């Protein structure tokens, strides 16, 4: 009950932010490109910008097409409520499970993606270190034949939770910029460590680009905002 209440509170606040804030989105054509290709989509963003990145899904995508990875713990219970209220499907993955259990869960997730679901995840979640992608995202992308679209988001009107990821909680009526990068493919022949390094680079690039876009449009102009 506690976790359900937390999830409801989180989703209520997030919904208020999304309804009252103005988004400027750059790179939407990259997401359209993946959808048009018929291949599964992985939308990836650093953990600290989750509320803003999921706001993009709520504003511009069909949330019912998305699976959202959550930890299989009390935090995940609250986040599952949030994902369901968004209209997405939560998918719990245990970081502490043995390798066989974890592998079965990942394969079940990959089957969902092959059936037409898109995936939202945080490559550095759920416990960090910050801005360091885990191996799982590369494994999932390769096995599902998915394309990874890196997402960066920024707002200056926010509260940053003082923890490992400096989680950004935007205020209502914020201006939020979202930058979507070119799709990244992980081929069967790709080196996993090199793919992780490339993903880290792409995610850092779109994070910086989102802040630069915000600063460049902070002169009061409403052009491009929605």
ZIRA-V478873 format. One record per backbone hydrogen bond with DSSP energy under -1.0 kcal/mol. NH is the residue of the N-H (numbers start at 0). CO is the residue of the C=O. If there is no record, write none. Layout:
nh->NH co->CO
nh->NH co->CO
//
This chain:
nh->4 co->0
nh->5 co->1
nh->6 co->2
nh->7 co->3
nh->8 co->4
nh->9 co->5
nh->10 co->6
nh->11 co->7
nh->12 co->8
nh->13 co->9
nh->14 co->10
nh->15 co->11
nh->16 co->12
nh->17 co->13
nh->18 co->14
nh->19 co->15
nh->20 co->16
nh->21 co->173
nh->23 co->175
nh->25 co->177
nh->29 co->26
nh->31 co->27
nh->32 co->28
nh->33 co->29
nh->34 co->30
nh->35 co->31
nh->36 co->32
nh->41 co->146
nh->42 co->118
nh->43 co->148
nh->44 co->120
nh->48 co->45
nh->49 co->46
nh->52 co->48
nh->53 co->49
nh->55 co->51
nh->56 co->52
nh->57 co->53
nh->58 co->54
nh->59 co->55
nh->60 co->56
nh->64 co->61
nh->65 co->62
nh->66 co->117
nh->67 co->88
nh->68 co->119
nh->69 co->90
nh->71 co->92
nh->72 co->70
nh->76 co->72
nh->77 co->73
nh->78 co->74
nh->79 co->75
nh->80 co->76
nh->81 co->77
nh->82 co->78
nh->83 co->79
nh->84 co->80
nh->85 co->81
nh->86 co->82
nh->87 co->82
nh->88 co->65
nh->90 co->67
nh->92 co->69
nh->101 co->97
nh->102 co->98
nh->103 co->99
nh->104 co->100
nh->105 co->101
nh->106 co->102
nh->107 co->103
nh->108 co->104
nh->109 co->105
nh->110 co->106
nh->111 co->107
nh->112 co->108
nh->113 co->109
nh->114 co->110
nh->115 co->112
nh->116 co->111
nh->117 co->64
nh->118 co->40
nh->119 co->66
nh->120 co->42
nh->124 co->121
nh->127 co->123
nh->131 co->128
nh->133 co->122
nh->138 co->134
nh->139 co->135
nh->140 co->136
nh->141 co->137
nh->142 co->138
nh->143 co->139
nh->145 co->140
nh->146 co->39
nh->147 co->183
nh->148 co->41
nh->150 co->43
nh->151 co->178
nh->153 co->176
nh->157 co->155
nh->158 co->168
nh->160 co->166
nh->162 co->160
nh->165 co->162
nh->167 co->47
nh->168 co->158
nh->170 co->156
nh->175 co->21
nh->176 co->153
nh->177 co->23
nh->178 co->151
nh->179 co->25
nh->180 co->149
nh->183 co->147
nh->189 co->186
nh->194 co->190
nh->195 co->191
nh->196 co->192
nh->197 co->193
nh->198 co->194
nh->199 co->195
nh->200 co->196
nh->201 co->197
nh->202 co->198
nh->203 co->199
nh->204 co->200
nh->205 co->201
nh->206 co->202
nh->207 co->203
nh->208 co->204
nh->209 co->205
nh->210 co->206
nh->211 co->207
nh->212 co->208
nh->213 co->209
nh->214 co->210
nh->215 co->211
nh->217 co->214
nh->224 co->221
nh->225 co->22
//
